[in-house]
Amino acid sequence: MAPTAEIIGLGDLFECTISKKKAKTTRNAKLKDAAIIEEKFLDLLTFPSIIGNQEERIALVTGDQRFLQYELEKNIDHATLIHGHQIDWDESFQPTFPPIKTPLLFFGHSHEAAIYADGIRQKVPYNIPLAIGQRSYQINVGAVVDNKEWCLYDSDAMTVTFMHA
Protein backbone atom coordinates (compact mmCIF):
# COMPACT_ATOMS: atom_id res chain seq x y z
CA MET A 1 0.00 0.00 0.00
CA ALA A 2 1.23 3.51 -0.92
CA PRO A 3 4.47 2.49 -2.69
CA THR A 4 5.30 6.10 -3.58
CA ALA A 5 4.51 7.57 -0.16
CA GLU A 6 7.14 9.70 1.53
CA ILE A 7 8.17 8.37 4.94
CA ILE A 8 8.69 10.98 7.66
CA GLY A 9 9.74 9.96 11.17
CA LEU A 10 8.23 11.68 14.18
CA GLY A 11 11.27 11.38 16.43
CA ASP A 12 12.52 8.97 19.06
CA LEU A 13 14.34 7.03 16.38
CA PHE A 14 16.88 6.18 19.06
CA GLU A 15 16.54 5.05 22.66
CA CYS A 16 18.44 6.84 25.42
CA THR A 17 19.49 4.41 28.15
CA ILE A 18 20.14 7.14 30.72
CA SER A 19 17.03 8.04 32.70
CA LYS A 20 15.53 11.53 32.73
CA LYS A 21 16.58 11.89 36.37
CA LYS A 22 20.22 10.89 35.74
CA ALA A 23 20.32 13.01 32.57
CA LYS A 24 19.99 16.13 34.70
CA THR A 25 23.56 15.66 35.93
CA THR A 26 25.22 13.35 33.38
CA ARG A 27 27.50 14.93 30.77
CA ASN A 28 30.12 13.64 28.32
CA ALA A 29 28.87 10.06 28.57
CA LYS A 30 30.12 7.63 25.95
CA LEU A 31 27.55 7.09 23.25
CA LYS A 32 27.64 3.31 23.74
CA ASP A 33 26.69 3.88 27.41
CA ALA A 34 23.96 6.42 26.66
CA ALA A 35 22.01 5.04 23.71
CA ILE A 36 21.08 1.99 21.73
CA ILE A 37 22.71 2.54 18.34
CA GLU A 38 23.01 -0.29 15.83
CA GLU A 39 24.75 0.12 12.47
CA LYS A 40 22.12 -2.04 10.72
CA PHE A 41 19.44 0.33 11.99
CA LEU A 42 21.38 3.45 10.98
CA ASP A 43 21.45 2.12 7.41
CA LEU A 44 17.64 2.14 7.39
CA LEU A 45 17.38 5.83 8.27
CA THR A 46 17.05 7.11 4.71
CA PHE A 47 14.03 9.32 5.42
CA PRO A 48 13.62 12.71 7.10
CA SER A 49 12.55 12.88 10.72
CA ILE A 50 11.86 15.44 13.38
CA ILE A 51 13.52 15.44 16.77
CA GLY A 52 12.12 13.52 19.71
CA ASN A 53 12.88 13.74 23.40
CA GLN A 54 15.18 10.69 23.16
CA GLU A 55 17.47 12.43 20.64
CA GLU A 56 17.48 15.57 22.79
CA ARG A 57 18.47 13.57 25.88
CA ILE A 58 21.19 11.64 24.03
CA ALA A 59 22.69 14.94 22.82
CA LEU A 60 22.48 16.40 26.33
CA VAL A 61 24.26 13.54 28.10
CA THR A 62 26.87 12.82 25.40
CA GLY A 63 27.42 16.22 23.82
CA ASP A 64 27.00 14.51 20.42
CA GLN A 65 25.47 17.22 18.24
CA ARG A 66 24.40 14.92 15.38
CA PHE A 67 21.30 14.04 17.39
CA LEU A 68 20.26 17.71 17.19
CA GLN A 69 20.25 17.73 13.37
CA TYR A 70 16.52 17.06 13.25
CA GLU A 71 13.88 19.80 13.06
CA LEU A 72 11.55 20.42 16.01
CA GLU A 73 8.60 20.79 13.64
CA LYS A 74 7.93 20.10 9.97
CA ASN A 75 5.12 21.47 7.84
CA ILE A 76 3.77 19.54 4.89
CA ASP A 77 0.56 19.97 2.85
CA HIS A 78 -2.18 21.06 5.31
CA ALA A 79 -0.33 19.50 8.25
CA THR A 80 2.16 20.19 11.03
CA LEU A 81 4.35 17.34 12.30
CA ILE A 82 5.85 17.32 15.79
CA HIS A 83 7.13 14.60 18.08
CA GLY A 84 4.69 15.37 20.87
CA HIS A 85 6.95 16.15 23.81
CA GLN A 86 6.08 19.80 23.10
CA ILE A 87 2.44 19.09 24.00
CA ASP A 88 1.20 19.77 27.54
CA TRP A 89 0.13 16.39 29.00
CA ASP A 90 -1.94 16.30 32.18
CA GLU A 91 -1.65 13.74 35.02
CA SER A 92 -3.82 11.25 33.13
CA PHE A 93 -1.69 11.80 29.99
CA GLN A 94 -4.40 13.74 28.14
CA PRO A 95 -3.00 16.34 25.74
CA THR A 96 -3.55 20.07 25.47
CA PHE A 97 -2.54 20.86 21.90
CA PRO A 98 -0.38 23.83 20.92
CA PRO A 99 -1.74 26.36 18.45
CA ILE A 100 -0.77 25.58 14.87
CA LYS A 101 -1.49 27.18 11.50
CA THR A 102 -2.56 24.02 9.67
CA PRO A 103 -5.78 22.00 10.01
CA LEU A 104 -3.88 18.81 10.88
CA LEU A 105 -1.39 18.04 13.63
CA PHE A 106 0.46 14.71 13.47
CA PHE A 107 2.37 13.65 16.57
CA GLY A 108 3.57 10.64 18.57
CA HIS A 109 5.37 10.60 21.94
CA SER A 110 2.69 8.74 23.93
CA HIS A 111 3.04 5.61 21.76
CA GLU A 112 -0.73 5.29 21.50
CA ALA A 113 -2.66 5.81 18.26
CA ALA A 114 -5.42 8.38 18.66
CA ILE A 115 -7.42 10.92 16.74
CA TYR A 116 -8.90 14.06 18.24
CA ALA A 117 -11.60 16.29 16.75
CA ASP A 118 -12.36 19.53 18.59
CA GLY A 119 -10.10 18.26 21.39
CA ILE A 120 -12.23 15.14 21.92
CA ARG A 121 -10.70 11.73 21.41
CA GLN A 122 -12.42 9.63 18.75
CA LYS A 123 -12.29 5.90 18.04
CA VAL A 124 -9.36 5.01 15.78
CA PRO A 125 -10.55 3.36 12.56
CA TYR A 126 -7.79 0.97 11.41
CA ASN A 127 -7.14 0.18 7.73
CA ILE A 128 -10.00 2.43 6.55
CA PRO A 129 -9.23 5.79 4.91
CA LEU A 130 -10.79 8.55 6.99
CA ALA A 131 -11.91 11.52 4.88
CA ILE A 132 -10.74 14.59 6.75
CA GLY A 133 -11.71 17.31 4.28
CA GLN A 134 -10.99 20.71 5.77
CA ARG A 135 -11.75 19.79 9.41
CA SER A 136 -9.12 20.16 12.08
CA TYR A 137 -7.74 16.99 13.64
CA GLN A 138 -4.90 16.10 15.98
CA ILE A 139 -3.55 12.68 15.09
CA ASN A 140 -1.27 10.48 17.18
CA VAL A 141 0.25 8.08 14.68
CA GLY A 142 0.94 5.35 17.26
CA ALA A 143 4.12 3.40 17.88
CA VAL A 144 5.79 1.40 15.12
CA VAL A 145 8.15 -0.46 17.45
CA ASP A 146 5.87 -1.43 20.32
CA ASN A 147 2.45 -1.63 18.70
CA LYS A 148 3.28 -1.92 14.99
CA GLU A 149 1.06 1.08 14.24
CA TRP A 150 1.60 3.86 11.75
CA CYS A 151 -0.40 6.33 9.74
CA LEU A 152 -0.74 7.13 6.03
CA TYR A 153 -1.68 10.66 5.08
CA ASP A 154 -2.83 11.36 1.52
CA SER A 155 -2.66 15.12 1.08
CA ASP A 156 -4.28 14.96 -2.38
CA ALA A 157 -7.30 12.89 -1.33
CA MET A 158 -7.25 14.48 2.17
CA THR A 159 -7.47 11.13 3.93
CA VAL A 160 -5.74 9.60 6.91
CA THR A 161 -5.45 5.83 7.27
CA PHE A 162 -4.35 4.29 10.56
CA MET A 163 -2.43 1.09 9.90
CA HIS A 164 -1.86 -1.82 12.28
CA ALA A 165 0.21 -4.89 11.49
N, C-alpha and C positions, 0 to 999 in steps of 0.2 A: 504494500500500500504506500502511495506517495513516493515513488522512486526518485522524483526530482526535487523533493522537499529539501529546504535548507535546514540543517540541524543547528540549533543554538542552545548552548548549555546555560543553565541558570545558577551556576556556582556550586561550591562544595564538590568540586571535581576531585579534591584530595581530602584526606582525613588527617587532622592534627591529633597526635597522640598525647599531647600535653593538655591537661585540663584547663578550663577557663580560669580557675582559681590559681593554679601554678603559673599560668601565662602572665599573670599580673607582675610577677617578679623574675621570670626566666628570660634571659637574653643570651644571644650568641650560642644557642644550642646547636649541636650538629644536626643536619637535616635528617640523617638516618634515625636519630633519637626523637625527632619532633614530628615526623610525618610518615605516612605509608606512601612510598613512591616506588612504583615498579616500571621498569623500562618498557615492558610489553604494553602497559597501559598508556604510557606517554606517547607511544607510537600511534595510538588510536585517537589522540586529541588533535584532529585535523579540522575542527570546527571552532567557530568563535564561541566565547562564553562571557558571562559577566562574573564579577567577583562575589564569592560567598564568605561567610564568616570563618570558615575553615582556612581559606587562603589568607585572609587577613591575620588570623592567629599564627599561622605558620611563618608569615613574614615578620610578625612581631617578635616571636621567640627565637628565630634564626637570624634575622637581619637579611634574609635572602629576598631581594627586591623583585625577582622574576614572578613571584606570586602576587605582586601588585600590578601586573601588566593588564589585568582585566578591568573593563569599565564597571562602574557602580550601577549603571542603568543603560539600557539600549532601547532606542525607539525604532520600530518597524511599522509597516502599514497599519494604521489605526490602533496601535498597541504599544504599551510600555512594558519592558521586561526588567524585573529586578530579582534579586535573590530572595528577599523576604525578611532578612534580619533588620531591614530599615523600617519595617512595620511595627507599630506598637501592639504588643500581645498582652492581653490581660492575664490574670491568675489562672483562668480556665483555658488559656491559649486560644482565645477568640481575638481576631484581628481588628484593629482600627486602621483603615487604609489611608495612605498619604494622598494628598491631592495630586492628580496627574492631568495632563492635557489631552489624553487620548481616551476613547471610550472603553478600551480594554486594558487590564493590568494582568500580566502573567507573572507568577511568582512561585516559589517553592518554600524552602526553609523548614516547614513543619513536617515534611515528608508524608503528607496526607492529601490526596486529591480532593478538591472541593471547588465549587462554583458558587459565587455570591452575586445576587441581583439586588440592588438597592440595600446593600449591606446585610442581606438575609441569605443564609446558607441554603442552597437548593440540593436536591438529590443529583448525584453525578450519574449521567447516562453514559455507560461504557459502549464503545464500538458503534455509536450512532451519531452521525453528524448533527450538531446542534446549531440551528440557524440563529445567528446572533444579531443580524441586521445592524441597526445603528444604536441598539441598547448598550448600556454600560454594564460591564461584568468585571468581576475580579476572579481570576482563575488560578487555583493552585494546581500545578501540573502533576503533583504526586512525586513519588520516589522511584526512580528507575532501579536502583540497587536493591533496596529492601522489598518493595512491593511490586516491582516490574510494571510500573505505571508510567505513562507519558502522555503527551498531548499533541495533536496535530492541529495547526491553525491554517486555514485556507483564507488568505486575505482577499482573494478574488471572489470566491463564493460567500465569504463572510460566515464561515462555519468553524466550529471547534469540535474536535472529536477526541474524547478521552479514550485512551487505549490501555488495555490490561492484558498481560501475557498469561 
